[in-house]
Structure formats: C-alpha cells, structure tokens
Amino acid sequence: MKVPLLDLRAQYDKIRDEVQLAANRVFESQYFILGDEVAKFEESVARYSRARYGVGCASGSDALTLAMMALGIRPDDEVVTVSYTFFATAGEIALLGAVPVFVDVDDRTFNMDVAQLAEVLRTRPKIRAIMPVHLFGGCADMEPILALATQHGVPVIEDAAQAIGSEYQGRRAGSMGALGCFSFFPSKNLGGFGDGGMLTTDDEALAGKLKILRMHGRTGKYIHEVVGRNSRLDALQAAILQVKLAHLDGWTEGRRKNADTYRELLKSAPVVPPVPAEYQTRHIYNQFVIRCPRRDELQAYLREHGVGSEVYYPLPLHLQNCFSSLGYKAGDFPVSERLSRETLALPIHSELSHHDIEYVCERIRQFYT
C-alpha cells in the first residue's frame, strides 16, 4: 500500500475542468502579467483573510522582502524571528542586509516564544520589525506579540506562508500585523502551478508602496521614484488559484478531520501529535507534525512500507553555516534543536481516506512494538 505525503494529482483530477477553463481564458486573452485576473484574486484573498488590501507578487519569499522594503528596513537593522522555520524567513532578512535576530519557539505550538521576544526587544534597540511565523498552519500567539510591538514601536510582519485561513481567537492569519505574507508554492494548502505570493494589509499607503516596489519602483511608465524589484504575480497563476480558492475551505475541513482521526488512532503509540492551543481557533494543518522517539528510524520504516513523510526542519536556522557570523551556537535555542531531532510530518492532505490513516497509524504502532 502507498500513502504519499502529498497527492496533488488526486486534487487536480477533481477540479481539472475548472482549472483548464480558467487557464484557457488567460491563453485567449494573451494578458499574462498582472491585469484583471490578478486584481480579482488579490481582492478575493484580501476578503478571505479579512484584510482590506491584497497585493500579489512572485513568491512567498518575495512577499517577505517586499514587506520589509515597504516598512523601510535597511542594512544593519535587526529583525527578530524564530530559528525553527523555513529558510526564507531569515534568508530574506539577510538578503536586504538586515540582521536576523533569533528567538526560540514554544514547545507545544512550535511558534515564537513570547517571553524570549520580550527580552530581545528589551535588550536590542536596533530591532526594527518582528516577524512571527504561523508554522504548519497554526497561528502564533499574536495578542502578546502585538502588545510588545506597540510598546516598542515596531511593526509586525506575519509570515503566514503556511497559514492561509488559519485563525487566532477568530482573527485570520495575515490580518493582524502591519503586513501578512502568503506563499502559493504548489505544496501549500492553496498551491499554484508554480511560484506565487501575496501580501495583505489594512494600510492603504502600504498597499500602494507594495504595488510600486513589485514593479521596479515604477510610479509611471519608465519613471522610478525608488528602487524596487521585479516581483509580479502571473495572470495564469492568479486564474488557477482563484479556482482553487473556492475549494479551500472544503480541503481545510478535510485536513482538520484527518488530524482528529490521527489523534484518536495514535493514542496508543509513543508519539506526540499536534494539539492546537486554545487561541488557535482554526488550525489548517499545512503539515501534521508529530514528535517521536527514534525519528529517523521511524521515517525509514515508514518509507519501507510505502508511507511518505518529511522532516521539517532538520537543522535550525541559528546553526546553519550561512548564519555562523551571527555568533549563535548549539544549545542557544534548545526547543528548536530538540524539535529538529524529534519531529516528523505525516500525510494530512484532504484526499486521504480513513483507511489510509489507519494504515499509517498501524505502521507507527508496529514500529514501536
């Protein structure tokens, strides 16, 4: 039996006709960059995320960069974020010449440790932004993060690349900070047929800046008031994503149901499945990440039995060679380091059957007996 970590073909088979109609509409228009398709999708994502404005861009990584550029982050400014996350979170900070400042994550939610954030803000006056990550589809603890941001006069950029539709006390990811950043990489819950990204904001001035920055800083044809970059969302991606957005809530509910099934069936196994915190009122399970002893052996065993899995993330960012100049060392962020050794993502996509999940859980129980 085979249970892949993700089955995009099965998802596509159900929406093939809708997607092909949308793609053909773009082909017939011969309008491929920005335009009406992108504007419609920007409005849809903003509305879905309960924000006033949406600005499409080329990728989730670019969304982070554009957010910092719009907020005036400059070389040698410091931006505080977490060490346990996808590389782009800190990589885009460094690419701007700014300095990533890491904090550890909460042992239960895998998201930003608020107590450490408070200490860093108290002791490092050069911090110019806070970038919490809504990891694996569950929101960070935003109320105290936003309170600290207000206290210290710095903006919050939500890295919501894995969290479209996720909620914190009923508030949607991407609607709480100054800016929210989304990715439409194909493996995301709302994934395109290539790269794509989006920023959300309630600030009209920031939205205007982002539209200028994504077009080389252009304010008129061949007129450039600032230096920007080429980071536009393709019309083809927007048209396809608009189709998929209409199905997203159904897919999300499938993932949430699958997570409940996993938790029930894994009660007798010596692993720790994710349990949302009280404030994570809608977890969307971009990944279903368990903590388990002998992680690498378990992964190899599952692979032998046809079960896909993935390690997110095997080396925290503070220990990556490219950040060695920042001076961090092993032991600085023990939770992040422990998670990098213990966590394993299991298949969670909505196309899974109950039998698929039973099979995965039975293989896990067998491994530990």
Secondary structure in CASP SS format (residue, H / E / C, confidence):
PFRMAT SS
TARGET T0000
AUTHOR 0000-0000-0000
METHOD secondary structure of the structure
MODEL  1
M C 1.00
K C 1.00
V E 1.00
P C 1.00
L C 1.00
L C 1.00
D C 1.00
L H 1.00
R H 1.00
A H 1.00
Q H 1.00
Y H 1.00
D H 1.00
K H 1.00
I H 1.00
R H 1.00
D H 1.00
E H 1.00
V H 1.00
Q H 1.00
L H 1.00
A H 1.00
A H 1.00
N H 1.00
R H 1.00
V H 1.00
F H 1.00
E H 1.00
S H 1.00
Q C 1.00
Y C 1.00
F C 1.00
I E 1.00
L C 1.00
G H 1.00
D H 1.00
E H 1.00
V H 1.00
A H 1.00
K H 1.00
F H 1.00
E H 1.00
E H 1.00
S H 1.00
V H 1.00
A H 1.00
R H 1.00
Y H 1.00
S C 1.00
R C 1.00
A C 1.00
R C 1.00
Y E 1.00
G E 1.00
V E 1.00
G E 1.00
C E 1.00
A C 1.00
S C 1.00
G H 1.00
S H 1.00
D H 1.00
A H 1.00
L H 1.00
T H 1.00
L H 1.00
A H 1.00
M H 1.00
M H 1.00
A H 1.00
L C 1.00
G C 1.00
I C 1.00
R C 1.00
P C 1.00
D C 1.00
D C 1.00
E E 1.00
V E 1.00
V E 1.00
T E 1.00
V E 1.00
S C 1.00
Y C 1.00
T C 1.00
F C 1.00
F C 1.00
A H 1.00
T H 1.00
A H 1.00
G H 1.00
E H 1.00
I H 1.00
A H 1.00
L H 1.00
L C 1.00
G C 1.00
A C 1.00
V E 1.00
P E 1.00
V E 1.00
F E 1.00
V E 1.00
D C 1.00
V E 1.00
D C 1.00
D C 1.00
R C 1.00
T C 1.00
F C 1.00
N C 1.00
M E 1.00
D C 1.00
V H 1.00
A H 1.00
Q H 1.00
L H 1.00
A H 1.00
E H 1.00
V H 1.00
L H 1.00
R H 1.00
T H 1.00
R C 1.00
P C 1.00
K C 1.00
I E 1.00
R E 1.00
A E 1.00
I E 1.00
M C 1.00
P C 1.00
V E 1.00
H C 1.00
L H 1.00
F H 1.00
G H 1.00
G C 1.00
C C 1.00
A C 1.00
D C 1.00
M H 1.00
E H 1.00
P H 1.00
I H 1.00
L H 1.00
A H 1.00
L H 1.00
A H 1.00
T H 1.00
Q H 1.00
H H 1.00
G C 1.00
V C 1.00
P C 1.00
V E 1.00
I E 1.00
E E 1.00
D E 1.00
A C 1.00
A C 1.00
Q C 1.00
A C 1.00
I C 1.00
G C 1.00
S C 1.00
E E 1.00
Y E 1.00
Q C 1.00
G C 1.00
R E 1.00
R E 1.00
A C 1.00
G C 1.00
S C 1.00
M C 1.00
G C 1.00
A C 1.00
L E 1.00
G E 1.00
C E 1.00
F E 1.00
S E 1.00
F C 1.00
F C 1.00
P C 1.00
S C 1.00
K C 1.00
N C 1.00
L C 1.00
G C 1.00
G C 1.00
F C 1.00
G C 1.00
D C 1.00
G C 1.00
G E 1.00
M E 1.00
L E 1.00
T E 1.00
T E 1.00
D C 1.00
D C 1.00
E H 1.00
A H 1.00
L H 1.00
A H 1.00
G H 1.00
K H 1.00
L H 1.00
K H 1.00
I H 1.00
L H 1.00
R C 1.00
M E 1.00
H C 1.00
G C 1.00
R E 1.00
T E 1.00
G E 1.00
K C 1.00
Y C 1.00
I E 1.00
H E 1.00
E C 1.00
V C 1.00
V C 1.00
G C 1.00
R C 1.00
N E 1.00
S C 1.00
R C 1.00
L C 1.00
D E 1.00
A H 1.00
L H 1.00
Q H 1.00
A H 1.00
A H 1.00
I H 1.00
L H 1.00
Q H 1.00
V H 1.00
K H 1.00
L H 1.00
A H 1.00
H H 1.00
L H 1.00
D H 1.00
G H 1.00
W H 1.00
T H 1.00
E H 1.00
G H 1.00
R H 1.00
R H 1.00
K H 1.00
N H 1.00
A H 1.00
D H 1.00
T H 1.00
Y H 1.00
R H 1.00
E H 1.00
L H 1.00
L C 1.00
K C 1.00
S C 1.00
A C 1.00
P C 1.00
V C 1.00
V E 1.00
P C 1.00
P C 1.00
V C 1.00
P C 1.00
A C 1.00
E C 1.00
Y C 1.00
Q C 1.00
T C 1.00
R E 1.00
H C 1.00
I C 1.00
Y C 1.00
N C 1.00
Q C 1.00
F E 1.00
V E 1.00
I E 1.00
R E 1.00
C C 1.00
P C 1.00
R C 1.00
R H 1.00
D H 1.00
E H 1.00
L H 1.00
Q H 1.00
A H 1.00
Y H 1.00
L H 1.00
R H 1.00
E H 1.00
H C 1.00
G C 1.00
V E 1.00
G C 1.00
S C 1.00
E E 1.00
V C 1.00
Y C 1.00
Y C 1.00
P C 1.00
L C 1.00
P C 1.00
L H 1.00
H H 1.00
L H 1.00
Q C 1.00
N H 1.00
C H 1.00
F H 1.00
S H 1.00
S H 1.00
L H 1.00
G C 1.00
Y C 1.00
K C 1.00
A C 1.00
G C 1.00
D C 1.00
F C 1.00
P H 1.00
V H 1.00
S H 1.00
E H 1.00
R H 1.00
L H 1.00
S H 1.00
R H 1.00
E H 1.00
T E 1.00
L E 1.00
A E 1.00
L E 1.00
P C 1.00
I C 1.00
H C 1.00
S C 1.00
E C 1.00
L C 1.00
S C 1.00
H H 1.00
H H 1.00
D H 1.00
I H 1.00
E H 1.00
Y H 1.00
V H 1.00
C H 1.00
E H 1.00
R H 1.00
I H 1.00
R H 1.00
Q H 1.00
F H 1.00
Y C 1.00
T C 1.00
END
